[in-house]
């Protein structure tokens, strides 16, 4: 097992530890937020949808989100394209 930093370890090509578990929980919560957002999209204005998409992605990345990417994803939701957010059991590492 290789230590990347305290709380993050790599073994057999996968990440383990407290930091990896926290990232997996954030990914799962983001998936739930995106599912709710897509179910409620037809009841929201474009501004509301943009804001909620931005907040969901910002929660996952814990940083800045590309506005063009948010607009593209909102456009897909408006066209009825179902966004898939799959969560692996472990994050793969190179």
C-alpha positions in Angstrom: 0.0 0.0 0.0 1.4 3.4 -1.0 0.6 6.5 1.1 -0.3 9.5 -1.1 -1.0 11.7 1.9 -2.5 11.1 5.4 -5.9 9.5 4.8 -5.3 8.6 1.2 -3.7 5.3 0.2 -3.4 3.4 -3.1 -3.4 -0.3 -3.3 -4.0 -2.5 -6.4 -4.9 0.5 -8.5 -7.6 1.8 -6.2 -7.8 4.6 -3.6 -8.5 3.8 0.0 -8.7 5.7 3.3 -10.7 8.5 4.8 -10.2 10.9 2.0 -11.3 8.4 -0.6 -14.3 7.5 1.4 -15.3 11.2 1.7 -14.9 11.6 -2.0 -17.2 8.6 -2.7 -19.8 10.0 -0.3 -19.7 13.3 -2.1 -20.0 11.5 -5.5 -23.0 9.6 -4.2 -24.7 12.7 -2.8 -24.1 14.5 -6.1 -25.8 11.7 -8.0 -28.8 12.0 -5.7 -28.9 15.8 -6.3 -28.7 15.4 -10.0 -31.5 12.8 -10.0 -33.8 15.1 -8.1 -32.8 18.0 -10.3 -33.7 16.1 -13.5 -37.0 15.0 -12.0 -37.9 18.6 -11.1 -36.4 20.3 -14.1 -39.8 21.0 -15.8 -41.0 23.0 -12.8 -37.9 25.2 -12.7 -36.9 28.3 -14.5 -33.7 28.3 -16.5 -32.0 30.3 -13.9 -33.1 27.9 -11.1 -31.9 25.0 -13.1 -28.6 26.6 -13.9 -28.1 27.4 -10.2 -28.9 24.0 -8.9 -26.7 22.3 -11.5 -23.9 24.6 -10.5 -24.4 23.9 -6.8 -24.5 20.1 -7.4 -21.2 20.2 -9.4 -19.6 22.6 -7.0 -20.4 20.3 -4.1 -18.7 17.4 -5.9 -15.6 19.3 -7.0 -15.3 21.5 -3.9 -14.0 24.1 -6.2 -14.9 26.3 -9.2 -17.1 24.9 -11.9 -16.8 25.7 -15.6 -19.9 27.8 -16.5 -19.9 26.5 -20.1 -20.0 22.9 -18.8 -23.0 23.8 -16.5 -24.8 25.4 -19.4 -24.2 22.4 -21.6 -25.5 20.0 -19.0 -28.6 22.2 -18.4 -29.2 22.2 -22.1 -29.1 18.4 -22.2 -31.5 18.2 -19.3 -33.9 20.6 -21.0 -33.8 18.4 -24.2 -34.7 15.4 -22.1 -31.3 13.7 -22.1 -31.0 11.7 -18.9 -27.6 12.4 -17.2 -26.1 9.3 -15.8 -23.9 9.6 -12.7 -22.3 6.2 -11.9 -20.4 5.8 -8.7 -17.7 3.1 -8.6 -17.1 1.1 -5.5 -13.5 2.4 -5.4 -11.8 5.3 -7.2 -9.3 3.9 -9.7 -5.7 5.3 -9.5 -3.0 5.2 -12.1 
